[in-house]
């Protein structure tokens, strides 16, 4: 199924959590999940690369990349975005110089993997443990990105920042580069949790957007099922339409009853489609 806007899920949302938390890389089920996604009309999966067992992640090896390519071919579910949660657990800053250099090498390796599987964007989270706290941390991040953007440009792959910075600060950070291969991944739930105005944010970010994560959160609180929190989806989609956004929507919404992951995702797809088509 091809939607005007590709609808994706964050990896792991269609399989049982089995005590692994809300978001994780499903080492045993990732190929099976792609087929489940295909069966219910999902266009793409936002592929997770996390710190835990990262050298076992299929993105890390040629053999694993071949399996991803095969899974995409068999299921028809694309991988356009890679969610590099690795850098949330181990940021580019507040680490040793050796770890900083290793992080740069890992992001460059992910760019190479992305090219091989047809991905167009790598998402770098700057939230929670990787939230930028000081100007020095921001400068360290800038240094690291400058070391990676030439390869991103060569491969035609964007690096996008998902950050909890105030909207003006995030825009200023991205515009410091004046580089079309550095963009923003917008998370609707994180925004509402912080009390930001989604319409104002989207209007400011404009063509800097690489992907939109669809999530609902209460102000100052946790993730909740779509439509039950403080995310103003009407304002969000009004802004996206005015800006001519043509990219993906990745469902990263709250889990509900275990064992009913497919039903939960299908209900979220219907919720999302109402706003896409309105």
C-alpha positions in Angstrom: 0.0 0.0 0.0 1.4 3.4 -1.0 0.1 6.4 1.0 0.5 10.0 -0.1 2.5 10.3 3.1 4.3 7.1 4.0 3.0 5.8 7.3 5.5 4.0 9.4 6.0 2.5 12.9 8.8 2.7 15.3 10.5 -0.7 15.3 9.3 -3.1 17.9 5.7 -1.7 18.3 4.1 -4.7 16.6 5.8 -7.4 18.8 5.3 -8.3 22.5 7.5 -6.2 24.8 8.5 -9.2 26.9 9.8 -6.9 29.6 12.0 -5.0 27.2 10.3 -1.7 27.8 8.5 0.7 25.5 11.2 1.0 22.8 13.9 -1.5 21.9 15.4 -3.4 19.0 13.6 -6.7 18.7 16.6 -9.0 18.0 14.5 -12.2 17.7 11.5 -10.8 15.8 12.6 -7.9 13.6 12.1 -9.8 10.3 8.8 -11.3 11.4 7.7 -7.7 12.4 8.3 -6.5 8.9 5.9 -9.1 7.5 3.3 -8.2 10.1 3.6 -4.6 9.1 3.2 -5.5 5.5 0.1 -7.5 6.2 -1.6 -4.5 7.8 -0.6 -2.0 5.2 2.3 -0.2 7.0 4.7 1.4 4.5 7.9 1.6 6.5 9.7 0.8 9.7 11.9 3.3 11.6 14.8 0.9 12.2 16.4 1.1 15.7 20.1 1.1 16.4 20.6 1.1 20.2 23.6 0.7 22.5 22.6 -2.7 23.9 24.2 -5.5 21.9 24.9 -3.0 19.1 27.4 -5.1 17.4 24.7 -7.8 16.9 22.4 -5.3 15.3 22.0 -6.2 11.6 23.0 -2.7 10.6 26.4 -3.4 12.0 27.5 -6.2 9.6 27.5 -6.9 5.9 25.6 -10.2 6.7 23.0 -8.3 8.7 22.6 -5.6 6.0 22.0 -8.4 3.5 19.2 -9.7 5.7 17.7 -6.3 5.9 17.8 -6.0 2.2 16.1 -9.4 1.8 13.5 -8.6 4.4 12.6 -5.3 2.6 12.4 -7.1 -0.7 10.1 -9.9 0.7 7.8 -7.7 2.8 7.7 -4.5 0.7 8.1 -2.5 3.9 10.8 0.0 3.4 13.4 1.4 5.9 13.7 5.1 5.2 14.7 6.2 8.7 17.1 4.9 11.2 16.5 5.9 14.8 20.0 6.0 16.4 19.0 5.6 20.1 22.6 4.6 20.6 23.4 8.3 20.9 20.8 8.8 23.5 22.5 6.2 25.8 26.0 7.4 24.9 25.9 11.0 23.7 28.5 12.8 21.6 29.2 15.0 24.7 29.8 14.2 28.5 32.0 11.3 27.3 35.7 10.9 26.9 37.5 12.1 23.7 38.0 8.5 22.8 34.3 7.8 23.1 33.5 11.0 21.2 35.7 9.8 18.3 34.1 6.3 18.4 30.6 7.9 18.2 31.6 9.8 15.1 32.9 6.6 13.6 29.7 4.8 14.5 27.5 7.5 12.9 29.6 7.3 9.8 29.2 3.6 9.7 25.4 4.0 10.1 25.5 6.3 7.1 27.2 3.6 5.0 24.6 1.0 6.2 21.7 3.5 5.5 22.9 3.8 1.9 23.0 0.1 1.4 19.4 -0.5 2.6 17.9 2.5 0.9 17.4 4.7 4.0 17.3 8.5 3.5 17.6 9.8 7.1 19.4 9.0 10.4 17.8 10.4 13.5 20.0 11.5 16.4 18.1 11.9 19.7 19.0 14.8 21.9 16.6 14.1 24.6 16.6 12.6 28.1 20.2 11.3 28.7 21.5 13.1 25.6 19.7 16.4 26.2 22.1 19.4 25.5 22.7 21.2 28.8 25.5 23.7 28.1 27.0 25.7 25.3 30.1 23.5 25.5 28.0 20.4 24.8 26.4 22.1 21.9 29.8 23.0 20.4 31.0 19.4 20.8 27.9 18.2 19.0 28.5 20.7 16.2 32.1 19.4 15.9 30.9 15.8 15.6 28.2 16.6 13.0 30.8 18.6 10.9 32.9 15.4 10.8 29.9 13.4 9.5 28.1 15.7 7.2 30.5 15.3 4.2 29.8 11.6 4.1 26.0 12.3 4.5 26.2 14.6 1.5 28.1 12.1 -0.6 25.5 9.4 0.1 22.5 11.7 -0.1 21.3 10.9 3.4 20.2 13.4 5.9 21.2 13.5 9.6 18.2 14.8 11.6 18.2 16.0 15.2 15.3 15.1 17.6 15.8 17.6 20.4 14.1 19.0 23.5 15.7 22.4 22.9 13.4 25.4 22.8 12.1 25.8 19.2 14.2 28.9 18.5 17.4 27.3 19.9 16.9 24.1 17.7 16.3 26.2 14.6 19.3 28.3 15.3 21.4 25.2 15.8 20.4 23.7 12.5 20.7 27.0 10.6 24.2 27.4 11.8 25.2 24.7 9.4 23.2 26.0 6.4 23.4 22.4 5.1 20.5 20.7 3.5 21.7 17.4 4.9 21.2 18.4 8.5 17.5 18.4 9.4 15.0 18.0 12.2 12.9 15.1 13.3 9.8 16.4 15.0 8.1 14.5 17.9 4.6 15.7 18.5 4.4 14.1 22.0 7.7 15.4 23.3 6.6 18.9 22.1 3.3 18.8 24.0 5.0 17.5 27.1 7.3 20.5 27.1 4.4 22.9 26.5 5.5 24.1 23.0 3.0 25.3 20.4 3.1 22.8 17.5 1.8 25.2 14.9 4.5 27.8 15.8 7.2 25.1 15.8 6.3 23.6 12.4 5.9 27.1 10.9 9.4 27.9 12.0 11.0 24.6 11.0 9.5 24.6 7.5 11.6 22.6 5.0 14.1 21.6 7.7 11.7 18.7 8.7 13.0 15.2 7.8 10.4 13.1 9.7 7.5 13.4 12.1 7.0 11.1 15.0 3.4 10.8 16.0 3.0 10.6 19.7 0.7 12.0 22.4 1.8 13.1 25.9 0.4 15.0 28.7 2.0 18.3 29.6 4.9 17.6 31.9 4.1 13.9 31.8 4.2 10.6 30.1 3.2 9.1 26.7 -0.5 8.2 26.4 -2.7 6.7 23.6 -3.3 9.1 20.7 -6.0 11.6 21.3 -6.0 11.3 25.1 -3.1 13.7 25.9 -2.3 17.4 25.4 -0.9 17.1 21.8 -3.0 19.4 19.6 -3.1 17.4 16.3 -5.3 20.0 14.6 -2.7 22.7 15.0 0.1 20.3 14.1 -1.4 19.2 10.8 -2.5 22.7 9.9 1.1 23.7 10.2 2.4 20.7 8.2 -0.1 21.4 5.4 0.8 25.1 5.2 4.5 24.1 5.0 3.8 21.6 2.3 5.3 18.7 4.3 5.7 15.6 2.1 7.5 13.2 4.4 6.8 10.3 6.5 4.7 9.9 9.7 6.2 7.4 12.1 3.8 6.1 14.8 5.7 6.1 18.1 2.6 6.2 20.2 1.9 4.5 23.6 1.7 0.8 23.9 -1.6 -0.6 25.1 -2.8 -4.1 26.0 -0.1 -6.7 25.5 -1.0 -9.2 22.9 -3.0 -6.7 20.9 -0.2 -4.8 19.3 -1.7 -5.1 15.8 -5.1 -3.8 16.9 -3.4 -0.9 18.7 -1.4 0.1 15.6 -4.4 -0.2 13.3 -6.4 2.1 15.6 -3.5 4.6 15.5 -3.3 4.4 11.7 -7.0 5.3 11.5 -6.5 8.2 13.9 -3.6 9.5 11.8 -5.4 9.1 8.5 -8.2 11.4 9.6 -5.7 14.2 10.0 -3.7 13.4 6.8 -6.9 13.5 4.7 -8.7 16.4 6.4 
